[in-house]
Amino acid sequence: MAVTTDDVKKLAELSRLALSEGEIEKLRTEIDSIVSYIDAVQKIPLPEGVAPSPHLDITNVMRDDVVAHEGQAHSDALTAQFPDRDGDYLRVKKILG
């Protein structure tokens, strides 16, 4: 499967990248080369008795989403140490014009 200019434009749009026509063509050839290499690697036969990449069967282990501590337990102790505060906010010097 050859990568087309439209494929690269779609990827650029999804990535929110503004690319010139030259950059699009350069990326098209690079991506096409990468895809061709992956295709060639996938065609290499595995030696007898070797299972295909077992790490590809890993599933994500999820933990229960639980509250680890009471709300505000750490926030109050932290905000109490602010040198200059406005409620729960740390007041800092303006650095941008």
Biopython code that builds the backbone (N, CA, C, O; Angstrom):
import numpy as np
from Bio.PDB.StructureBuilder import StructureBuilder

atoms = [
    (1, "MET", "N", (0.842, -1.180, 0.000)),
    (1, "MET", "CA", (0.000, 0.000, 0.000)),
    (1, "MET", "C", (0.886, 1.241, 0.000)),
    (1, "MET", "O", (1.710, 1.413, 0.898)),
    (2, "ALA", "N", (0.731, 2.070, -0.958)),
    (2, "ALA", "CA", (1.517, 3.303, -1.055)),
    (2, "ALA", "C", (0.816, 4.420, -0.292)),
    (2, "ALA", "O", (-0.408, 4.545, -0.325)),
    (3, "VAL", "N", (1.607, 5.217, 0.385)),
    (3, "VAL", "CA", (1.072, 6.362, 1.119)),
    (3, "VAL", "C", (0.892, 7.511, 0.136)),
    (3, "VAL", "O", (1.808, 7.842, -0.617)),
    (4, "THR", "N", (-0.286, 8.115, 0.146)),
    (4, "THR", "CA", (-0.599, 9.194, -0.791)),
    (4, "THR", "C", (-0.432, 10.554, -0.123)),
    (4, "THR", "O", (-0.321, 10.661, 1.099)),
    (5, "THR", "N", (-0.419, 11.574, -0.946)),
    (5, "THR", "CA", (-0.351, 12.950, -0.447)),
    (5, "THR", "C", (-1.574, 13.243, 0.426)),
    (5, "THR", "O", (-1.462, 13.926, 1.444)),
    (6, "ASP", "N", (-2.723, 12.734, 0.033)),
    (6, "ASP", "CA", (-3.944, 12.939, 0.826)),
    (6, "ASP", "C", (-3.820, 12.288, 2.203)),
    (6, "ASP", "O", (-4.311, 12.832, 3.192)),
    (7, "ASP", "N", (-3.162, 11.117, 2.272)),
    (7, "ASP", "CA", (-2.945, 10.459, 3.564)),
    (7, "ASP", "C", (-2.122, 11.356, 4.488)),
    (7, "ASP", "O", (-2.439, 11.506, 5.668)),
    (8, "VAL", "N", (-1.067, 11.946, 3.941)),
    (8, "VAL", "CA", (-0.200, 12.818, 4.741)),
    (8, "VAL", "C", (-0.959, 14.074, 5.163)),
    (8, "VAL", "O", (-0.815, 14.529, 6.298)),
    (9, "LYS", "N", (-1.755, 14.634, 4.273)),
    (9, "LYS", "CA", (-2.549, 15.826, 4.616)),
    (9, "LYS", "C", (-3.532, 15.514, 5.734)),
    (9, "LYS", "O", (-3.733, 16.331, 6.632)),
    (10, "LYS", "N", (-4.146, 14.333, 5.683)),
    (10, "LYS", "CA", (-5.090, 13.927, 6.730)),
    (10, "LYS", "C", (-4.359, 13.759, 8.061)),
    (10, "LYS", "O", (-4.852, 14.203, 9.098)),
    (11, "LEU", "N", (-3.176, 13.113, 8.040)),
    (11, "LEU", "CA", (-2.387, 12.971, 9.265)),
    (11, "LEU", "C", (-1.974, 14.330, 9.820)),
    (11, "LEU", "O", (-2.016, 14.550, 11.030)),
    (12, "ALA", "N", (-1.578, 15.229, 8.944)),
    (12, "ALA", "CA", (-1.185, 16.573, 9.370)),
    (12, "ALA", "C", (-2.371, 17.303, 9.998)),
    (12, "ALA", "O", (-2.219, 17.991, 11.008)),
    (13, "GLU", "N", (-3.538, 17.152, 9.404)),
    (13, "GLU", "CA", (-4.740, 17.792, 9.948)),
    (13, "GLU", "C", (-5.071, 17.228, 11.322)),
    (13, "GLU", "O", (-5.374, 17.982, 12.247)),
    (14, "LEU", "N", (-5.015, 15.895, 11.463)),
    (14, "LEU", "CA", (-5.294, 15.272, 12.756)),
    (14, "LEU", "C", (-4.265, 15.673, 13.813)),
    (14, "LEU", "O", (-4.580, 15.757, 15.001)),
    (15, "SER", "N", (-3.026, 15.919, 13.364)),
    (15, "SER", "CA", (-1.947, 16.311, 14.276)),
    (15, "SER", "C", (-1.885, 17.822, 14.469)),
    (15, "SER", "O", (-1.066, 18.327, 15.238)),
    (16, "ARG", "N", (-2.754, 18.532, 13.767)),
    (16, "ARG", "CA", (-2.803, 19.995, 13.807)),
    (16, "ARG", "C", (-1.459, 20.607, 13.405)),
    (16, "ARG", "O", (-0.946, 21.519, 14.054)),
    (17, "LEU", "N", (-0.910, 20.074, 12.313)),
    (17, "LEU", "CA", (0.342, 20.578, 11.766)),
    (17, "LEU", "C", (0.071, 21.322, 10.470)),
    (17, "LEU", "O", (-0.704, 20.863, 9.631)),
    (18, "ALA", "N", (0.707, 22.459, 10.312)),
    (18, "ALA", "CA", (0.634, 23.200, 9.057)),
    (18, "ALA", "C", (1.892, 22.848, 8.272)),
    (18, "ALA", "O", (3.000, 23.191, 8.683)),
    (19, "LEU", "N", (1.721, 22.162, 7.139)),
    (19, "LEU", "CA", (2.858, 21.707, 6.354)),
    (19, "LEU", "C", (2.834, 22.346, 4.970)),
    (19, "LEU", "O", (1.772, 22.540, 4.377)),
    (20, "SER", "N", (4.020, 22.670, 4.468)),
    (20, "SER", "CA", (4.127, 23.161, 3.102)),
    (20, "SER", "C", (4.033, 21.966, 2.158)),
    (20, "SER", "O", (4.102, 20.816, 2.592)),
    (21, "GLU", "N", (3.875, 22.243, 0.869)),
    (21, "GLU", "CA", (3.791, 21.162, -0.117)),
    (21, "GLU", "C", (5.088, 20.353, -0.127)),
    (21, "GLU", "O", (5.054, 19.134, -0.291)),
    (22, "GLY", "N", (6.227, 21.021, 0.047)),
    (22, "GLY", "CA", (7.513, 20.327, 0.091)),
    (22, "GLY", "C", (7.614, 19.388, 1.282)),
    (22, "GLY", "O", (8.110, 18.268, 1.163)),
    (23, "GLU", "N", (7.131, 19.864, 2.452)),
    (23, "GLU", "CA", (7.152, 19.031, 3.656)),
    (23, "GLU", "C", (6.206, 17.837, 3.508)),
    (23, "GLU", "O", (6.505, 16.733, 3.964)),
    (24, "ILE", "N", (5.066, 18.075, 2.867)),
    (24, "ILE", "CA", (4.101, 16.990, 2.656)),
    (24, "ILE", "C", (4.725, 15.909, 1.785)),
    (24, "ILE", "O", (4.599, 14.722, 2.084)),
    (25, "GLU", "N", (5.395, 16.310, 0.711)),
    (25, "GLU", "CA", (6.008, 15.331, -0.191)),
    (25, "GLU", "C", (7.148, 14.585, 0.508)),
    (25, "GLU", "O", (7.299, 13.375, 0.338)),
    (26, "LYS", "N", (7.950, 15.313, 1.296)),
    (26, "LYS", "CA", (9.055, 14.672, 2.024)),
    (26, "LYS", "C", (8.503, 13.647, 3.017)),
    (26, "LYS", "O", (9.006, 12.526, 3.097)),
    (27, "LEU", "N", (7.475, 14.028, 3.770)),
    (27, "LEU", "CA", (6.872, 13.105, 4.730)),
    (27, "LEU", "C", (6.219, 11.922, 4.030)),
    (27, "LEU", "O", (6.259, 10.799, 4.533)),
    (28, "ARG", "N", (5.616, 12.172, 2.865)),
    (28, "ARG", "CA", (4.982, 11.079, 2.129)),
    (28, "ARG", "C", (6.004, 10.007, 1.777)),
    (28, "ARG", "O", (5.746, 8.817, 1.956)),
    (29, "THR", "N", (7.158, 10.423, 1.280)),
    (29, "THR", "CA", (8.172, 9.439, 0.913)),
    (29, "THR", "C", (8.749, 8.745, 2.144)),
    (29, "THR", "O", (9.030, 7.547, 2.106)),
    (30, "GLU", "N", (8.929, 9.501, 3.247)),
    (30, "GLU", "CA", (9.460, 8.897, 4.465)),
    (30, "GLU", "C", (8.480, 7.896, 5.071)),
    (30, "GLU", "O", (8.874, 6.795, 5.457)),
    (31, "ILE", "N", (7.214, 8.273, 5.154)),
    (31, "ILE", "CA", (6.200, 7.374, 5.715)),
    (31, "ILE", "C", (6.036, 6.147, 4.820)),
    (31, "ILE", "O", (5.896, 5.027, 5.312)),
    (32, "ASP", "N", (6.054, 6.365, 3.508)),
    (32, "ASP", "CA", (5.947, 5.242, 2.573)),
    (32, "ASP", "C", (7.113, 4.279, 2.762)),
    (32, "ASP", "O", (6.931, 3.064, 2.697)),
    (33, "SER", "N", (8.296, 4.808, 2.994)),
    (33, "SER", "CA", (9.478, 3.971, 3.229)),
    (33, "SER", "C", (9.333, 3.171, 4.525)),
    (33, "SER", "O", (9.671, 1.988, 4.570)),
    (34, "ILE", "N", (8.836, 3.815, 5.565)),
    (34, "ILE", "CA", (8.640, 3.141, 6.856)),
    (34, "ILE", "C", (7.612, 2.020, 6.730)),
    (34, "ILE", "O", (7.827, 0.917, 7.233)),
    (35, "VAL", "N", (6.499, 2.304, 6.061)),
    (35, "VAL", "CA", (5.443, 1.299, 5.879)),
    (35, "VAL", "C", (5.968, 0.120, 5.057)),
    (35, "VAL", "O", (5.651, -1.032, 5.352)),
    (36, "SER", "N", (6.762, 0.404, 4.037)),
    (36, "SER", "CA", (7.342, -0.674, 3.219)),
    (36, "SER", "C", (8.281, -1.537, 4.054)),
    (36, "SER", "O", (8.301, -2.760, 3.910)),
    (37, "TYR", "N", (9.063, -0.895, 4.931)),
    (37, "TYR", "CA", (9.987, -1.640, 5.784)),
    (37, "TYR", "C", (9.209, -2.551, 6.743)),
    (37, "TYR", "O", (9.567, -3.714, 6.926)),
    (38, "ILE", "N", (8.160, -2.022, 7.343)),
    (38, "ILE", "CA", (7.340, -2.823, 8.263)),
    (38, "ILE", "C", (6.716, -3.995, 7.520)),
    (38, "ILE", "O", (6.658, -5.105, 8.048)),
    (39, "ASP", "N", (6.249, -3.759, 6.301)),
    (39, "ASP", "CA", (5.673, -4.823, 5.490)),
    (39, "ASP", "C", (6.708, -5.912, 5.214)),
    (39, "ASP", "O", (6.390, -7.100, 5.266)),
    (40, "ALA", "N", (7.935, -5.511, 4.923)),
    (40, "ALA", "CA", (9.004, -6.486, 4.660)),
    (40, "ALA", "C", (9.333, -7.290, 5.914)),
    (40, "ALA", "O", (9.551, -8.500, 5.835)),
    (41, "VAL", "N", (9.371, -6.631, 7.064)),
    (41, "VAL", "CA", (9.671, -7.321, 8.326)),
    (41, "VAL", "C", (8.564, -8.320, 8.660)),
    (41, "VAL", "O", (8.849, -9.413, 9.149)),
    (42, "GLN", "N", (7.323, -7.961, 8.406)),
    (42, "GLN", "CA", (6.213, -8.856, 8.709)),
    (42, "GLN", "C", (6.223, -10.108, 7.831)),
    (42, "GLN", "O", (5.644, -11.128, 8.207)),
    (43, "LYS", "N", (6.868, -10.044, 6.675)),
    (43, "LYS", "CA", (6.912, -11.193, 5.777)),
    (43, "LYS", "C", (8.022, -12.185, 6.135)),
    (43, "LYS", "O", (8.077, -13.275, 5.565)),
    (44, "ILE", "N", (8.898, -11.826, 7.063)),
    (44, "ILE", "CA", (9.987, -12.729, 7.453)),
    (44, "ILE", "C", (9.384, -13.900, 8.218)),
    (44, "ILE", "O", (8.678, -13.695, 9.205)),
    (45, "PRO", "N", (9.657, -15.135, 7.769)),
    (45, "PRO", "CA", (9.090, -16.289, 8.476)),
    (45, "PRO", "C", (9.786, -16.514, 9.816)),
    (45, "PRO", "O", (10.998, -16.331, 9.935)),
    (46, "LEU", "N", (9.011, -16.910, 10.818)),
    (46, "LEU", "CA", (9.569, -17.207, 12.137)),
    (46, "LEU", "C", (10.194, -18.595, 12.130)),
    (46, "LEU", "O", (9.695, -19.499, 11.460)),
    (47, "PRO", "N", (11.286, -18.771, 12.874)),
    (47, "PRO", "CA", (11.868, -20.110, 12.983)),
    (47, "PRO", "C", (10.868, -21.070, 13.629)),
    (47, "PRO", "O", (9.992, -20.650, 14.384)),
    (48, "GLU", "N", (11.002, -22.307, 13.338)),
    (48, "GLU", "CA", (10.096, -23.314, 13.873)),
    (48, "GLU", "C", (10.164, -23.311, 15.398)),
    (48, "GLU", "O", (11.252, -23.296, 15.975)),
    (49, "GLY", "N", (9.007, -23.323, 16.048)),
    (49, "GLY", "CA", (8.942, -23.366, 17.507)),
    (49, "GLY", "C", (8.957, -22.000, 18.177)),
    (49, "GLY", "O", (8.855, -21.921, 19.401)),
    (50, "VAL", "N", (9.080, -20.929, 17.413)),
    (50, "VAL", "CA", (9.081, -19.583, 17.984)),
    (50, "VAL", "C", (7.687, -18.990, 17.814)),
    (50, "VAL", "O", (7.158, -18.897, 16.706)),
    (51, "ALA", "N", (7.110, -18.593, 18.942)),
    (51, "ALA", "CA", (5.771, -18.000, 18.902)),
    (51, "ALA", "C", (5.875, -16.528, 18.487)),
    (51, "ALA", "O", (6.857, -15.863, 18.816)),
    (52, "PRO", "N", (4.887, -16.023, 17.779)),
    (52, "PRO", "CA", (4.911, -14.605, 17.418)),
    (52, "PRO", "C", (4.786, -13.730, 18.664)),
    (52, "PRO", "O", (4.005, -14.036, 19.565)),
    (53, "SER", "N", (5.522, -12.690, 18.712)),
    (53, "SER", "CA", (5.584, -11.680, 19.773)),
    (53, "SER", "C", (4.556, -11.843, 20.887)),
    (53, "SER", "O", (3.431, -11.359, 20.757)),
    (54, "PRO", "N", (4.912, -12.506, 21.965)),
    (54, "PRO", "CA", (3.945, -12.693, 23.050)),
    (54, "PRO", "C", (3.561, -11.386, 23.730)),
    (54, "PRO", "O", (2.486, -11.297, 24.323)),
    (55, "HIS", "N", (4.414, -10.373, 23.655)),
    (55, "HIS", "CA", (4.091, -9.112, 24.324)),
    (55, "HIS", "C", (2.914, -8.389, 23.673)),
    (55, "HIS", "O", (2.379, -7.446, 24.257)),
    (56, "LEU", "N", (2.506, -8.800, 22.498)),
    (56, "LEU", "CA", (1.378, -8.156, 21.843)),
    (56, "LEU", "C", (0.043, -8.559, 22.467)),
    (56, "LEU", "O", (-0.978, -7.919, 22.218)),
    (57, "ASP", "N", (0.052, -9.631, 23.287)),
    (57, "ASP", "CA", (-1.179, -10.090, 23.918)),
    (57, "ASP", "C", (-1.401, -9.482, 25.301)),
    (57, "ASP", "O", (-2.315, -9.897, 26.014)),
    (58, "ILE", "N", (-0.586, -8.516, 25.688)),
    (58, "ILE", "CA", (-0.704, -7.891, 27.004)),
    (58, "ILE", "C", (-1.955, -7.017, 27.027)),
    (58, "ILE", "O", (-2.240, -6.290, 26.075)),
    (59, "THR", "N", (-2.688, -7.100, 28.122)),
    (59, "THR", "CA", (-3.850, -6.236, 28.289)),
    (59, "THR", "C", (-3.559, -5.229, 29.391)),
    (59, "THR", "O", (-2.750, -5.484, 30.284)),
    (60, "ASN", "N", (-4.212, -4.108, 29.319)),
    (60, "ASN", "CA", (-4.009, -3.058, 30.304)),
    (60, "ASN", "C", (-4.661, -3.466, 31.625)),
    (60, "ASN", "O", (-5.805, -3.920, 31.646)),
    (61, "VAL", "N", (-3.934, -3.303, 32.708)),
    (61, "VAL", "CA", (-4.456, -3.630, 34.026)),
    (61, "VAL", "C", (-4.989, -2.340, 34.634)),
    (61, "VAL", "O", (-4.251, -1.374, 34.826)),
    (62, "MET", "N", (-6.253, -2.343, 34.925)),
    (62, "MET", "CA", (-6.886, -1.139, 35.470)),
    (62, "MET", "C", (-7.138, -1.318, 36.963)),
    (62, "MET", "O", (-7.453, -2.414, 37.426)),
    (63, "ARG", "N", (-6.998, -0.244, 37.692)),
    (63, "ARG", "CA", (-7.310, -0.273, 39.111)),
    (63, "ARG", "C", (-8.637, 0.445, 39.318)),
    (63, "ARG", "O", (-9.074, 1.231, 38.478)),
    (64, "ASP", "N", (-9.262, 0.162, 40.444)),
    (64, "ASP", "CA", (-10.498, 0.856, 40.770)),
    (64, "ASP", "C", (-10.203, 2.324, 41.015)),
    (64, "ASP", "O", (-9.190, 2.667, 41.625)),
    (65, "ASP", "N", (-11.071, 3.175, 40.549)),
    (65, "ASP", "CA", (-10.923, 4.609, 40.743)),
    (65, "ASP", "C", (-11.569, 4.972, 42.069)),
    (65, "ASP", "O", (-12.782, 5.165, 42.152)),
    (66, "VAL", "N", (-10.745, 5.062, 43.105)),
    (66, "VAL", "CA", (-11.256, 5.362, 44.440)),
    (66, "VAL", "C", (-10.568, 6.598, 44.992)),
    (66, "VAL", "O", (-9.458, 6.935, 44.579)),
    (67, "VAL", "N", (-11.219, 7.267, 45.915)),
    (67, "VAL", "CA", (-10.637, 8.435, 46.568)),
    (67, "VAL", "C", (-9.606, 7.945, 47.572)),
    (67, "VAL", "O", (-9.927, 7.167, 48.470)),
    (68, "ALA", "N", (-8.370, 8.401, 47.420)),
    (68, "ALA", "CA", (-7.282, 7.927, 48.269)),
    (68, "ALA", "C", (-7.233, 8.672, 49.601)),
    (68, "ALA", "O", (-6.739, 8.135, 50.593)),
    (69, "HIS", "N", (-7.734, 9.883, 49.629)),
    (69, "HIS", "CA", (-7.740, 10.662, 50.869)),
    (69, "HIS", "C", (-8.909, 11.639, 50.843)),
    (69, "HIS", "O", (-9.538, 11.859, 49.808)),
    (70, "GLU", "N", (-9.175, 12.199, 51.972)),
    (70, "GLU", "CA", (-10.277, 13.147, 52.072)),
    (70, "GLU", "C", (-9.963, 14.394, 51.250)),
    (70, "GLU", "O", (-8.822, 14.854, 51.227)),
    (71, "GLY", "N", (-10.956, 14.929, 50.589)),
    (71, "GLY", "CA", (-10.757, 16.162, 49.835)),
    (71, "GLY", "C", (-10.302, 17.272, 50.767)),
    (71, "GLY", "O", (-10.781, 17.371, 51.897)),
    (72, "GLN", "N", (-9.409, 18.081, 50.317)),
    (72, "GLN", "CA", (-8.865, 19.213, 51.065)),
    (72, "GLN", "C", (-7.884, 18.813, 52.169)),
    (72, "GLN", "O", (-7.302, 19.694, 52.803)),
    (73, "ALA", "N", (-7.681, 17.525, 52.419)),
    (73, "ALA", "CA", (-6.776, 17.108, 53.493)),
    (73, "ALA", "C", (-5.369, 17.632, 53.250)),
    (73, "ALA", "O", (-4.727, 18.134, 54.173)),
    (74, "HIS", "N", (-4.888, 17.521, 52.034)),
    (74, "HIS", "CA", (-3.541, 17.990, 51.724)),
    (74, "HIS", "C", (-3.558, 19.422, 51.202)),
    (74, "HIS", "O", (-2.588, 20.161, 51.370)),
    (75, "SER", "N", (-4.643, 19.805, 50.578)),
    (75, "SER", "CA", (-4.723, 21.141, 49.991)),
    (75, "SER", "C", (-4.634, 22.230, 51.051)),
    (75, "SER", "O", (-3.945, 23.230, 50.850)),
    (76, "ASP", "N", (-5.314, 22.053, 52.166)),
    (76, "ASP", "CA", (-5.286, 23.066, 53.219)),
    (76, "ASP", "C", (-3.886, 23.230, 53.795)),
    (76, "ASP", "O", (-3.439, 24.353, 54.030)),
    (77, "ALA", "N", (-3.192, 22.120, 54.024)),
    (77, "ALA", "CA", (-1.835, 22.193, 54.556)),
    (77, "ALA", "C", (-0.903, 22.864, 53.555)),
    (77, "ALA", "O", (-0.003, 23.606, 53.949)),
    (78, "LEU", "N", (-1.108, 22.614, 52.276)),
    (78, "LEU", "CA", (-0.255, 23.200, 51.251)),
    (78, "LEU", "C", (-0.530, 24.685, 51.082)),
    (78, "LEU", "O", (0.404, 25.487, 51.069)),
    (79, "THR", "N", (-1.791, 25.061, 50.954)),
    (79, "THR", "CA", (-2.106, 26.475, 50.736)),
    (79, "THR", "C", (-1.786, 27.318, 51.958)),
    (79, "THR", "O", (-1.556, 28.520, 51.824)),
    (80, "ALA", "N", (-1.762, 26.727, 53.143)),
    (80, "ALA", "CA", (-1.392, 27.469, 54.353)),
    (80, "ALA", "C", (0.062, 27.915, 54.301)),
    (80, "ALA", "O", (0.443, 28.850, 55.006)),
    (81, "GLN", "N", (0.875, 27.269, 53.486)),
    (81, "GLN", "CA", (2.296, 27.607, 53.394)),
    (81, "GLN", "C", (2.599, 28.625, 52.292)),
    (81, "GLN", "O", (3.749, 29.038, 52.148)),
    (82, "PHE", "N", (1.604, 29.037, 51.516)),
    (82, "PHE", "CA", (1.829, 30.024, 50.458)),
    (82, "PHE", "C", (2.264, 31.348, 51.086)),
    (82, "PHE", "O", (1.633, 31.797, 52.043)),
    (83, "PRO", "N", (3.311, 31.979, 50.584)),
    (83, "PRO", "CA", (3.750, 33.256, 51.146)),
    (83, "PRO", "C", (2.756, 34.384, 50.868)),
    (83, "PRO", "O", (2.592, 35.283, 51.693)),
    (84, "ASP", "N", (2.097, 34.340, 49.715)),
    (84, "ASP", "CA", (1.118, 35.367, 49.368)),
    (84, "ASP", "C", (-0.029, 34.650, 48.676)),
    (84, "ASP", "O", (0.140, 34.118, 47.578)),
    (85, "ARG", "N", (-1.177, 34.632, 49.302)),
    (85, "ARG", "CA", (-2.276, 33.870, 48.738)),
    (85, "ARG", "C", (-3.538, 34.689, 48.640)),
    (85, "ARG", "O", (-3.716, 35.703, 49.315)),
    (86, "ASP", "N", (-4.414, 34.208, 47.768)),
    (86, "ASP", "CA", (-5.720, 34.814, 47.583)),
    (86, "ASP", "C", (-6.707, 33.659, 47.633)),
    (86, "ASP", "O", (-6.997, 33.045, 46.606)),
    (87, "GLY", "N", (-7.221, 33.359, 48.811)),
    (87, "GLY", "CA", (-8.075, 32.197, 48.997)),
    (87, "GLY", "C", (-7.240, 30.938, 48.866)),
    (87, "GLY", "O", (-6.269, 30.755, 49.600)),
    (88, "ASP", "N", (-7.612, 30.060, 47.927)),
    (88, "ASP", "CA", (-6.868, 28.829, 47.688)),
    (88, "ASP", "C", (-5.830, 28.975, 46.575)),
    (88, "ASP", "O", (-5.258, 27.981, 46.128)),
    (89, "TYR", "N", (-5.586, 30.195, 46.131)),
    (89, "TYR", "CA", (-4.677, 30.423, 45.013)),
    (89, "TYR", "C", (-3.375, 31.080, 45.491)),
    (89, "TYR", "O", (-3.382, 31.921, 46.390)),
    (90, "LEU", "N", (-2.287, 30.688, 44.882)),
    (90, "LEU", "CA", (-0.980, 31.272, 45.158)),
    (90, "LEU", "C", (-0.846, 32.524, 44.291)),
    (90, "LEU", "O", (-1.023, 32.467, 43.074)),
    (91, "ARG", "N", (-0.532, 33.649, 44.925)),
    (91, "ARG", "CA", (-0.359, 34.891, 44.187)),
    (91, "ARG", "C", (1.124, 35.008, 43.816)),
    (91, "ARG", "O", (1.998, 34.880, 44.673)),
    (92, "VAL", "N", (1.394, 35.254, 42.532)),
    (92, "VAL", "CA", (2.773, 35.377, 42.037)),
    (92, "VAL", "C", (2.927, 36.688, 41.269)),
    (92, "VAL", "O", (1.944, 37.320, 40.881)),
    (93, "LYS", "N", (4.201, 37.085, 41.057)),
    (93, "LYS", "CA", (4.469, 38.305, 40.281)),
    (93, "LYS", "C", (4.098, 38.057, 38.821)),
    (93, "LYS", "O", (4.268, 36.958, 38.293)),
    (94, "LYS", "N", (3.593, 39.102, 38.191)),
    (94, "LYS", "CA", (3.260, 39.041, 36.777)),
    (94, "LYS", "C", (4.571, 39.001, 35.989)),
    (94, "LYS", "O", (5.445, 39.846, 36.179)),
    (95, "ILE", "N", (4.696, 37.997, 35.092)),
    (95, "ILE", "CA", (5.927, 37.877, 34.322)),
    (95, "ILE", "C", (5.699, 38.076, 32.828)),
    (95, "ILE", "O", (6.655, 38.247, 32.072)),
    (96, "LEU", "N", (4.456, 38.053, 32.406)),
    (96, "LEU", "CA", (4.138, 38.254, 30.994)),
    (96, "LEU", "C", (3.476, 39.608, 30.815)),
    (96, "LEU", "O", (2.702, 40.054, 31.662)),
    (97, "GLY", "N", (3.792, 40.259, 29.693)),
    (97, "GLY", "CA", (3.266, 41.602, 29.446)),
    (97, "GLY", "C", (1.900, 41.638, 28.902)),
    (97, "GLY", "O", (1.360, 42.717, 28.658)),
]
sb = StructureBuilder()
sb.init_structure("model")
sb.init_model(0)
sb.init_chain("A")
sb.init_seg("    ")
for serial, (resi, resn, name, xyz) in enumerate(atoms, 1):
    if name == "N":
        sb.init_residue(resn, " ", resi, " ")
    sb.init_atom(name, np.array(xyz, "f"), 0.0, 1.0, " ", f" {name:<3s}", serial, name[0])
structure = sb.get_structure()
